[in-house]
Amino acid sequence: MKTFKLDEHPKITSGFKIPDGYFDGLQEKIQQKIDHEPTPVIALHSNKKTWIWAAAAVLIIATGIPLANYLSQPNVEIDSTTLENYLVRHTEISNEDIVELMDDEEIAKIRVDMKLEDRELEEALSGVNTIEDCLIN
């Protein structure tokens, strides 16, 4: 391997050249710019108001959206057929439980008169051949 000596080889120039007399008036030019340009002052406490307003806006939005959704939903009344079908399908609720939840006025509305004429009874039983068929149905 050849030895490399820095002193013997020609040096490469960077390609950048400083103009003549550049540093002679540099200090005065910088001082003039510093004296004439005002420095901006940033107050540290002014950002606190921005954060307070931002937190208030987030709080209003966070409480406003659920409230708007709640108020925009219409109140849906359940019709009696849907309620009756629900109660029939869910057999864990007994008739006694239902009666306990109702008042006298509602119970009086439920009562149905079962007055059967003899003619209607004969027509219903005429299609049945035996008494066993009647008891099974």
KEMITI-487197 format. One record per residue (C-alpha): x, y, z. Coordinates in pm, whole numbers, plus 50000, padded with zeros to 5 digits. Layout:
// KEMITI-487197
<rec x="X" y="Y" z="Z"/>
...
//
This chain:
// KEMITI-487197
<rec x="50000" y="50000" z="50000"/>
<rec x="50122" y="50346" z="49914"/>
<rec x="50169" y="50600" z="50184"/>
<rec x="49967" y="50916" z="50146"/>
<rec x="50120" y="51244" z="50251"/>
<rec x="49893" y="51544" z="50281"/>
<rec x="50170" y="51800" z="50236"/>
<rec x="50285" y="51673" z="49895"/>
<rec x="49953" y="51656" z="49707"/>
<rec x="49780" y="51962" z="49563"/>
<rec x="49488" y="52088" z="49769"/>
<rec x="49135" y="52110" z="49627"/>
<rec x="48963" y="52446" z="49658"/>
<rec x="48602" y="52456" z="49777"/>
<rec x="48479" y="52682" z="49500"/>
<rec x="48349" y="52946" z="49740"/>
<rec x="48518" y="53280" z="49740"/>
<rec x="48465" y="53571" z="49979"/>
<rec x="48441" y="53907" z="49806"/>
<rec x="48717" y="54153" z="49877"/>
<rec x="48640" y="54384" z="50170"/>
<rec x="48338" y="54180" z="50282"/>
<rec x="48430" y="54168" z="50649"/>
<rec x="48544" y="54534" z="50660"/>
<rec x="48195" y="54685" z="50697"/>
<rec x="48007" y="54378" z="50819"/>
<rec x="47984" y="54480" z="51184"/>
<rec x="47838" y="54823" z="51102"/>
<rec x="47580" y="54671" z="50864"/>
<rec x="47463" y="54421" z="51127"/>
<rec x="47444" y="54691" z="51393"/>
<rec x="47229" y="54912" z="51166"/>
<rec x="46983" y="54627" z="51102"/>
<rec x="46959" y="54547" z="51473"/>
<rec x="46893" y="54909" z="51566"/>
<rec x="46621" y="54968" z="51304"/>
<rec x="46422" y="54642" z="51321"/>
<rec x="46188" y="54618" z="51621"/>
<rec x="46186" y="54285" z="51797"/>
<rec x="45848" y="54125" z="51840"/>
<rec x="45736" y="54066" z="52198"/>
<rec x="45536" y="53752" z="52267"/>
<rec x="45343" y="53757" z="52590"/>
<rec x="45333" y="53424" z="52770"/>
<rec x="44997" y="53479" z="52937"/>
<rec x="44806" y="53552" z="52612"/>
<rec x="44800" y="53182" z="52518"/>
<rec x="44610" y="53097" z="52837"/>
<rec x="44297" y="53270" z="52706"/>
<rec x="44313" y="53065" z="52389"/>
<rec x="44326" y="52741" z="52587"/>
<rec x="44034" y="52849" z="52804"/>
<rec x="43821" y="52926" z="52499"/>
<rec x="43920" y="52598" z="52334"/>
<rec x="43830" y="52400" z="52646"/>
<rec x="43494" y="52579" z="52670"/>
<rec x="43417" y="52502" z="52305"/>
<rec x="43500" y="52133" z="52352"/>
<rec x="43280" y="52118" z="52662"/>
<rec x="42987" y="52279" z="52482"/>
<rec x="43020" y="52042" z="52187"/>
<rec x="43058" y="51738" z="52414"/>
<rec x="42736" y="51817" z="52600"/>
<rec x="42547" y="51959" z="52303"/>
<rec x="42567" y="51661" z="52068"/>
<rec x="42409" y="51403" z="52303"/>
<rec x="42147" y="51655" z="52411"/>
<rec x="42057" y="51732" z="52049"/>
<rec x="42031" y="51360" z="51969"/>
<rec x="41807" y="51303" z="52270"/>
<rec x="41576" y="51591" z="52184"/>
<rec x="41552" y="51501" z="51814"/>
<rec x="41430" y="51144" z="51876"/>
<rec x="41051" y="51121" z="51856"/>
<rec x="40859" y="50956" z="52137"/>
<rec x="40724" y="50633" z="51994"/>
<rec x="40408" y="50491" z="52145"/>
<rec x="40386" y="50113" z="52148"/>
<rec x="40057" y="49987" z="52011"/>
<rec x="39862" y="49729" z="52208"/>
<rec x="39914" y="49449" z="51953"/>
<rec x="40292" y="49477" z="51975"/>
<rec x="40279" y="49483" z="52354"/>
<rec x="40048" y="49182" z="52364"/>
<rec x="40272" y="48983" z="52129"/>
<rec x="40573" y="49066" z="52342"/>
<rec x="40401" y="48951" z="52658"/>
<rec x="40283" y="48627" z="52493"/>
<rec x="40633" y="48538" z="52370"/>
<rec x="40801" y="48610" z="52702"/>
<rec x="40639" y="48351" z="52923"/>
<rec x="40854" y="48421" z="53228"/>
<rec x="40606" y="48698" z="53311"/>
<rec x="40301" y="48549" z="53476"/>
<rec x="39947" y="48683" z="53466"/>
<rec x="39972" y="48769" z="53834"/>
<rec x="40278" y="48987" z="53766"/>
<rec x="40091" y="49173" z="53496"/>
<rec x="39786" y="49227" z="53716"/>
<rec x="40005" y="49365" z="53996"/>
<rec x="40138" y="49631" z="53762"/>
<rec x="39794" y="49739" z="53643"/>
<rec x="39542" y="49956" z="53821"/>
<rec x="39169" y="49886" z="53853"/>
<rec x="39076" y="50100" z="53556"/>
<rec x="39307" y="49907" z="53322"/>
<rec x="39186" y="49574" z="53455"/>
<rec x="38823" y="49674" z="53393"/>
<rec x="38907" y="49751" z="53029"/>
<rec x="39047" y="49400" z="52979"/>
<rec x="38735" y="49212" z="53087"/>
<rec x="38558" y="49046" z="52799"/>
<rec x="38202" y="48919" z="52803"/>
<rec x="38190" y="48557" z="52694"/>
<rec x="37819" y="48524" z="52627"/>
<rec x="37769" y="48241" z="52382"/>
<rec x="37439" y="48158" z="52223"/>
<rec x="37337" y="47795" z="52202"/>
<rec x="37319" y="47823" z="51824"/>
<rec x="37684" y="47942" z="51802"/>
<rec x="37796" y="47659" z="52028"/>
<rec x="37612" y="47399" z="51816"/>
<rec x="37772" y="47536" z="51498"/>
<rec x="38119" y="47515" z="51650"/>
<rec x="38065" y="47158" z="51769"/>
<rec x="37884" y="47032" z="51457"/>
<rec x="38208" y="46980" z="51265"/>
<rec x="38358" y="46766" z="51545"/>
<rec x="38287" y="46391" z="51527"/>
<rec x="38369" y="46287" z="51879"/>
<rec x="38407" y="46447" z="52219"/>
<rec x="38780" y="46355" z="52216"/>
<rec x="38834" y="46576" z="51911"/>
<rec x="38665" y="46858" z="52100"/>
<rec x="38889" y="46816" z="52402"/>
<rec x="39208" y="46793" z="52198"/>
<rec x="39148" y="47115" z="52006"/>
//
